[in-house]
């Protein structure tokens, strides 16, 4: 049996097929026990399901006027125990619900720009195809996960060599966070795949410059941005890397083409938002709410407590512009979501400016959470597995900062995207799940670091043995 496995591993197509089969079986085994159940404790699942139903039933991208679906029914029958969320959180949610607004920002039953469109569109497609048979929704995630494994293999192969690609793909195959998001009907599975498609196109473009790869590069990163819009500020760096590192006299033309493709894929979303709000709008209107929420220790008290953080009442009482964390702005009916977003954004900036020390402390907390390994949704056992798998990936990524300077065209884009994610979420919205889309590239660089250290170690031993022999 061992000999047969060695034979399979030695032959590249068989090796790839074996890894992909393992990836599929692992993810299938994880989703099978769930069947069609959607009653897992993740609020965003219900949000995306609601958005899908609004698209299918009401023809709008927004929150449906009447909550519907099996997740809502489950929650009505299994209410949260008292104290599950802070009283401050629940009191605000009650006000928002009574007024028919989501987070006080967007009205139920009307189109909005609060949510990026791509995953709600995918969810609507899955609902049209499968109804409430959520096993098949998860099967879509399984295939996205298998595609991610193949993409990492091919990226590693083209950026380094087939051995690196195979070992990195094996790591991605069993990495608990990636397997976990086969189970959960949230956007992470799509984010992982679209970002991987973007880097795959970049390395294909480096290997063999062609306009098609430049278009694929821009379109893939744009698809990620239509799923989570914050990456819009990163893509110009990718175009810059094309211009700097492509070995072709037309490299700046390819960079411009990638930017054009990025913009064209964004164009329908920007046009729709601009028509809806009667002004130019490039991104989601969720920024102001996120600034208010993530810097409000009362609203996220449960999340801070999960990280072992507790602010004293005396410390919070000393904050300037204290009313910012005591309640939500009182909006007027004529204020739309853009105005409400701007009010929250301005208030957040004023609070941060007035309390820079507290903001830096919150950034440090967010940084630790973002680069950490614990996630409340995984449970103790999976968190232990996450530590065992993510720990070496993080260490190997840091080691790549030593050897990577000789291969900047390969490693600088990967370093940059990891750094961009960690910096952005340290400033705005912490959580392991928000870092997860860049974990494949930490794993990839960690594999190269491990092989680099092994080669240096064995070379050192060989030199030592040679000196002993001559002595």
C-alpha positions, 0 to 999 in steps of 0.5 A, spaced: 500 500 500 505 504 501 509 503 495 502 504 491 502 511 494 509 513 493 508 511 485 501 515 485 505 521 489 511 521 484 506 522 478 504 529 478 497 528 475 496 522 480 499 526 486 494 532 484 488 527 483 490 524 490 490 531 494 483 533 491 480 527 492 482 528 500 480 535 500 473 533 497 472 527 502 474 531 508 469 536 506 464 532 505 465 528 511 464 535 515 458 537 512 454 530 512 452 530 519 449 537 518 444 534 513 439 540 511 440 544 518 441 551 518 440 552 525 448 553 527 449 559 531 452 564 526 448 570 525 451 572 518 448 565 515 441 568 516 443 574 514 445 571 507 439 567 507 435 573 508 438 577 502 437 571 498 430 570 499 429 578 498 433 577 491 428 571 489 422 573 492 422 581 492 427 582 486 431 587 491 438 587 494 436 588 501 433 586 507 426 583 506 420 586 510 418 580 513 424 575 516 423 568 513 426 561 513 428 555 517 433 559 521 428 564 523 423 559 525 429 555 529 431 562 533 423 563 535 423 556 538 430 556 541 431 563 544 438 566 546 439 565 554 439 572 558 445 575 558 448 572 551 449 578 548 450 585 553 444 588 555 446 594 551 447 590 545 440 587 546 436 594 547 439 597 541 437 591 537 430 592 540 430 599 538 432 598 530 427 592 530 421 596 532 423 602 527 424 596 521 431 598 520 437 594 520 442 596 525 438 603 524 442 604 517 437 601 512 430 600 512 427 593 511 423 591 504 427 596 500 434 596 496 440 598 499 448 598 498 449 596 505 451 589 503 456 587 497 452 583 492 456 577 490 455 572 495 447 574 496 447 573 488 450 566 489 446 565 495 440 566 491 442 562 485 443 556 490 436 558 493 433 557 486 436 551 485 436 547 491 430 551 495 432 549 503 436 543 502 442 546 505 446 540 504 446 542 497 448 549 498 454 546 502 456 542 497 457 548 493 462 550 498 465 544 498 467 544 491 469 552 492 474 549 497 476 543 492 478 549 487 482 553 492 486 547 494 488 546 486 489 553 485 494 553 491 497 547 488 498 551 481 500 557 485 506 554 488 508 550 482 508 556 478 511 561 483 516 556 486 516 548 484 511 542 484 514 540 491 512 546 494 505 546 490 503 539 493 505 540 500 502 547 500 496 544 497 496 538 502 496 543 508 490 547 505 486 540 504 486 539 512 487 546 514 481 547 519 479 554 518 478 552 510 474 546 512 470 549 517 467 554 512 465 548 508 459 547 513 458 555 514 453 558 509 457 565 509 462 569 504 468 566 506 468 560 502 467 565 496 472 570 498 478 564 499 476 562 492 476 569 488 482 571 492 486 565 490 484 566 483 487 573 483 493 570 485 493 564 480 492 569 474 498 574 477 503 568 477 500 565 470 501 572 467 508 572 470 510 566 467 507 567 460 504 574 459 498 575 455 492 579 455 487 574 458 491 573 464 491 581 465 484 581 465 483 575 469 487 578 474 483 584 475 476 581 474 478 576 480 480 581 485 474 585 483 470 579 484 473 579 491 471 586 492 464 585 490 464 580 496 468 584 501 469 591 498 475 593 503 480 590 498 478 596 493 484 600 496 489 594 495 488 592 487 492 598 485 498 595 488 497 589 484 497 593 478 504 596 480 507 589 482 505 587 474 509 593 472 515 592 476 516 585 476 513 582 469 519 581 464 515 583 458 516 590 455 508 591 455 508 590 462 505 597 464 500 596 458 498 589 462 498 593 469 493 598 465 489 592 462 488 589 469 486 596 472 481 596 467 478 589 468 477 591 475 473 597 474 469 594 468 467 588 473 465 594 478 462 598 474 455 595 474 455 595 482 457 602 482 452 604 477 446 601 480 448 604 487 449 611 484 442 610 481 439 608 487 442 614 491 443 619 486 450 620 487 457 616 485 458 611 490 464 606 490 463 602 496 458 599 501 455 604 506 457 599 512 463 603 514 460 608 519 456 602 523 463 598 523 467 604 526 461 605 531 461 598 533 468 596 533 470 602 538 464 601 542 466 597 548 459 596 551 456 594 544 461 588 543 462 587 551 461 579 550 466 579 544 471 583 548 470 578 554 471 572 550 478 575 549 479 576 556 478 584 555 475 588 561 475 595 561 473 598 568 467 603 568 472 608 571 476 608 565 470 608 560 468 614 564 474 618 563 473 618 555 472 624 551 466 625 547 463 619 552 456 620 549 459 616 543 459 609 546 452 610 550 448 610 544 446 611 537 445 617 533 438 619 533 436 619 525 431 623 522 426 619 517 429 623 511 436 621 512 438 615 507 443 610 508 448 615 505 447 620 510 446 615 516 453 612 514 456 619 514 454 621 521 456 615 524 463 615 520 464 623 522 462 621 529 467 615 529 473 619 527 471 625 532 471 619 538 478 617 535 481 623 535 479 625 542 481 619 544 487 616 541 490 612 546 484 608 547 483 607 540 490 605 539 489 600 545 483 597 541 487 597 535 492 592 539 486 588 541 484 587 534 491 586 532 492 580 537 485 577 535 486 578 528 493 574 528 491 569 533 488 562 532 482 562 537 475 563 534 469 562 538 465 558 533 470 552 533 470 550 540 476 547 544 478 541 540 478 545 533 481 551 536 487 546 538 487 544 531 487 551 529 493 552 533 497 546 531 496 548 524 496 556 524 502 556 529 507 553 524 504 557 518 505 564 522 512 562 524 514 560 517 511 566 514 515 570 518 521 566 516 520 568 509 522 575 511 529 572 511 529 569 505 524 572 500 528 578 499 531 575 493 525 573 490 521 580 490 516 579 484 514 572 487 513 574 495 512 581 495 505 581 493 504 575 498 507 579 503 503 585 501 496 582 501 497 579 508 500 585 511 494 589 508 489 584 511 492 584 518 493 592 518 486 593 515 482 589 520 487 591 526 484 598 525 477 596 523 474 590 525 477 584 528 476 576 528 480 570 525 475 569 520 477 576 517 484 574 516 482 567 513 482 569 506 490 570 506 492 564 510 493 560 504 499 564 502 502 564 509 501 556 508 505 557 502 510 561 504 511 557 510 512 551 506 518 554 502 521 556 509 521 549 512 524 547 505 529 553 506 531 551 513 531 544 511 536 545 506 541 549 510 541 544 516 542 538 511 548 543 507 551 544 514 551 537 516 554 535 510 559 540 511 561 538 518 561 531 516 566 533 510 571 537 515 570 531 520 572 526 514 578 530 512 581 531 519 
